């Protein structure tokens, strides 16, 4: 089923549903040491005034973690993805919570789930998991004694 067919099927069943085109936000990869400079420039000079979300992607085959920042400019009605590649072991990058306030919560979540250290974060406490849980659940090699392994998909 194509995207158009899927939208048409949803509209036929739910006529009041609004459909949007596939997201085509441009994406840029920057060095971790340069991230803050890029984000300040994007905020102040190019009006990317809102951090929609921050997340991470585990890339164990590449021994990397990718931190993804989705920005939005209300003035220009544009979105942009800023990506930072970090080494999987000892991943750390400076906080951007003083540039975009919404980053504070998202950085805490990424730190907890992926093990990324956000240097100079104002409140690095755990957010979601019990204090005694060891490891980072969104890393692809995470295991827990109570965790049931799903069969491999071939």
Secondary structure, 3 states (H helix, E strand, C coil): CCHHHHHHHHHHHCCCCCCCCCCCCEEEEECHHHHHHHHHHHHHCCCCCEEEEEEEEEEHHHCEEEEEEEEEECCCCEEEEEEEEEECCCCEEECCCCCCCCHHHHHHHHHHHHCCEEECCCCCCCCCCCCCCCCCCCCCCCCCCCCCCCCCCC
